[in-house]
Amino acid sequence: MAPQKKFLTSLCQICENVVSATDYNEALFSLVKNATKCLKTKASSIRLLDRTGNTLEIVASFGLSQWYLKKGPVEVDKSPLDKLVLSGKIVQIKDVTKDKRFQYPREAKKEGIKSVLCLPLKVRKRWLGILRIYTGKERVFGEEEISFISTLASQGAVVINNAQRYQRLKRLYEIGKTITSHLEIEKVLYIICQNAAADISAKGSSILLINKETGELEYAATYGLSEQFIRKGPIKGDRSITECLKGKEVIIEDACRDERIQYPEAVRQEGIKSIICIPLKVKEKVTGTLRIYTAYQYKLLPEDVEFLNILADFGAIAIENARLYQHVKIEYEELAKSVWEWYSWGERQPRI
């Protein structure tokens, strides 16, 4: 009972430390640091899948040298170990220098790593990445240790997901402040495009508005797109992802082959794989679209679409605010002109 009580006490304390960390990097570091110390191992690391799902990127580590962390990319297709873990398996290797499933055995030997325990990080149906525990001596983890670290990994995955959502809320707050404090519509729309692309590691994004006279979509702001792509030709409202202009979010996973894309060759040359299209609405009327272009094949995540919808709403608000401002400005200038003309005819200053 003593080891179980020890693990339970440590788990409660670690979970409290991790959960209380609202900063994303702080939460991740707290997780790897406490996992290492509690199990009395050499080091720990967290690698999260990038948006392509092909590479595991280091986001937190404890006890590992910078040299080892920069040894090279961890590509899922080239790492049988990571493939197995990302299928939901908990895997431990007694000697990484002799196991062919480990991607960098020579580098691990130089770093002084002997054994490794790998656990998947998952929230609901979403694979986030992998938690790795490294030892300096050959070691086989017991059932109680694996049960303990599995619980910690599950808790950590939830915290990572929550921290990511918290970071999104912070960005939305900052964008909201920008919208309310700036009348420069071009700057506001550019910031929205920039955040939309950055949030899901996209190649670029754009805001397109409907020209009421021609029915064509015209660029109001872009981010990350080449001039060649932007100038590819007129974008017809009745030929380019028309469902979005009817008020629906549209996810096109294979943009080069989808019939809803007006310029598939331009899309291919730009290196675009998928397109996310979110309608911009003002009083339930669609005035344009927010489009996000990815260089990887995008798979729908509801939280992504929720975030992008909020950005699209911000864009619509900014556009409407700019329109109202211009309207008021014109009316003011006309009124001032009328008053001045009237005053110049009179003998005394008018009371307004």
N, C-alpha and C positions, 0 to 999 in steps of 0.2 A: 504493500500500500504506500510505502514511503516514496518510491519513484513516481507513482501515479499522482500522489498529493503534490509533489514537487512540480511536476509538469503542469498540473491543473492551476496551481498558484502562479507559475510563470506565464501560462497562457492568458490568464485573466489580466495580469499586469501588462503583458505585451499588447493585448487587444485594446486595453485602455489607452496605452501610449499611442498606438497606431490610429485608433478611431478619433482621438482628440486632436490629431494633426490635420488642420484644414488645408495647409499648403501642400500641393501635390508632391513636390520633391521631398519635403519633410516626411510625409507619410510613407513614401517608398523607402527612404533611408532608414526610418525607424523600424520598418519591417525586416530588412536584411540584417541590420545591426543586432536586433534582438534575437532573430533566428540563429545567428552565428553564436552569440554568447550563451544562449540557453542550451544549445546542443553541444557547446564547447568544440566547435569545429574551426577550421582555418579561415573560411570565408563564405560569403553568400552573394548572390546576384539576382537581379530581376531583369529579364529581357521581355519586352513586349513586341507583339507583331506590329509591323508597319501596316499602312492601309492596303498595301498590295497583298498582304498575307504571305509573302515570300521570304521576308527577312525578319529576324529577331533582333531588335535594337536594344542595346544596354541603356537602362534608365536609372538603375541604382545598383550600388555594390558596396561591400564592406570587406576589407581584408585582401583585396586584389590590387596588384600594381597597375599603374597606367599603361605600362608596356603590354601587359597581358590583355587589358581591356581593348587595346588598339591592334590586336593581333590580326584582325581581319573580320569580314562580315560573317555572320552566322546565318547561312541560307538554309531554309527548311529542306529543300530538295536535296541538298548535299549533306544533310545531317540525319541519318537514320534514327539517332537517339531522339532528336527533337520531333521528328515525324511521329514517333511512337508516343511521346508524351502528349503531343497535341491531339492525339486520338483519345485521350482520357486516361492514359496509363501512368502510374507512378513507377519510375525506373531508377534503380540504383546500380552503379558500376563499381566493382571492387578495385579495378586497376585501369584507369583511363588510358594508360600508355600502351595497353595491350588489347583494348576493346575497339574493334573496327567501327563501332557505331559512333564513337566520339570523333568530332571533326578536326580538332587540333591537339593530337596527342603529344607531339614534340614540344609545343608551347606550354602545355600543361605540366610536362615533366620539368621544364626549365623554371616554371612558376612554383614548383614544389607541391603540385596537386597529385594526389594518389587516387582517392575515391570521390564519387559524386552521387548525390541524390537529387533527382529532378521531379518536380511536381507541376501539374498544369494549373494555370490560373484561369478560372472560368466564372462568368456571371450569367446565369440563366443559360441561354443557348449560344452565348458569345465567348469565343476563346480569346483571352487577352494576351497570354504569353506563358512564361515558364519561370518558376522559382528554383534556383539551383543552390545546393549546399555542398561545399567543397571541404575535403579533409586533407591533412598533410601526411597522414599515415593510413594504411589500408584499414578499412572499417566497413562493417555490415551493420546497418541501422536496424534496431529491433522494432517489433510491432508497436510498442508504446511510443517510441520516438517518431515513427512514421505517422501514427494516429495523431500525435501532438502537432507535427509540422503540417499535416494535411488540414487540420482544423485552422491552423494559422494561415495557410495558403488560401483557404476558402474565405476567411475573414479579410485577408489582404486583398483578394480580388474584389470584394465588395467595396473596400476602402478606395482602391484604385479607381473603380468605376465612379464612386461618389466624388472623389477628388477631381476627376475629369469633368464631371457635371458641374462641380463648383467653379472650376476654371472657366467653363462656358458661361456660367452666370456672371462671373466677374467681367468677361469680355462684353457680354450683353449690356451690363451696367455702364461700362466705359463708352460703348457705342451710343447708348441712350443719352449720356451726358454730351457727347459730341453733337448729336442731332439737335439737342435743345440749345446749344451754345453757339452753333455756327449757321450762318445763312448761305455759306458757299456750298451750293448743291453738288457741284462736281467733286469737291473734297469729301463730302459725306458719303456719296455713292461709291467713291473709290475705296474708302475705308470699309464699307460693307462688302464690296467685292473681295478685298484683301482678306478680311476675316473669314468669309465664306470658304475661300480656297484653302487658307491656312488650317482651318479647323479639321478638315478631312484629308489633308495632305494632297490637295488637288493640283493639277497643272496650272489652272487658271479659272477665271470666272468673268461673267459680264452681266450688266443690267441692260436690258433691251426694252425700249418703250414703243408703243404703237403710234404710228403716224396716222392721225384720224383721216387725213385727206387721201393718202395712198394705200393705207392698210398694211404698209410694210413695218417691219421692226427695225428700229434704229438704235445704235449704241449710245447709251448715256454714260456708261463707265465700263472700263475693262481692267483686268489685272492678270498678268502672266501670259497673255496671248500675243502672238507675233503680229506685226503690221500686215503681213501677207494674209493671215487668216482673217483679220478684221476687215480687210478690203477685198475679200473673195467675191463679193457681189451682193445685190439687194436680197434681203431676207424677207420672203413673202409670208405674210401672216397665215395664209391658207395652205401653205406647203411645208411649214417648219414647226413640227411638234404642236399641232393644232389643239390637242387636248388641253395643253397648258393654258392656252388663251381662252378656254372655256371654264377655267377655274380649278383644274385638277393638277396635283403634283404628278410628274412623269419621271420615271427612272428608265433610262435606256442603257442597258448593260453592254451591248455591242453596237456602238454608234456607227461603225463603218459599214455595217450590213443592214441597218434598220431603215425601212422605207420611209419613216417619218423624218429622216434627216435630209435636208435639201441639198447639202454639199458634202456627200460622203467622201469624195476624194480629198477635199480640203481638210476634212476631219482626220483622215488617215495621215496626210502629210504633216499635220500639226502634232501627231503622236497622241491623239485622243482616243481612249478606249470606251469610256462611258460618259454620259451626260445626265445631270440631274437638273430638272426644270421645275421651278417654283413660281406660281403666278404672283404678280404684284396687284393687290386689290385696293381700291379706294372706294369706300362705301359699297362694297360687294361688286364693284365694277372692275374688271380686269383692265389695267392700263399698261401692262408690260410683263416681263419675266426676269427672274434671277436664274441664271444658268451657271452651273459648276461643271467644269470639264476635268476628268481624271485621266491619268496616264495608265491606270490599272483598271481592271474590270470590277466595277463597284457592285457590292451586294448590299441590299437594303438593310439599314439599321434605323428603326423608328425614331431613336433619339437624335440621329443626324437630321432627319427630315423635320423634326420638331424645331431644332435649332435653326435650320435654314429658313423655315417658315417665319420664325420671329425676325430674322434678318430681313426677309422680304417685306414684312410688315413695317420694319424700320425704314426701309427704302421707300415704300409707298407713303409713309408719313412725311419723310423728308421732301419728297417730290411735291406733295400737297402743300406742305408749309411754304416751299419755295414759290409755288403758284400763287398762294394767297398773299405772300409778301409782295410779289410783283404786282398783283392786282391792287393792293392797298397803296403801293408806291406810285403807280400810275394815277390812281384816283387822287392821291395827295398832290402830285405834281400838277394835275389838271385844276384842282381846287385852288392851289396857290397861284397858278397862272390867272385864273378867273378873278381871284381876289385882288391881285396886283393890277389887273386891267381896270377893275372897278374902282380901286383906290386912286389910280392915276387920273381918273376922270373927276374924282370928287375933290372937295376943298379941305376935308379933314380925314384923319386916319380912321378906317372902319373898325368897329368892335366885333371881334370874332370869338 
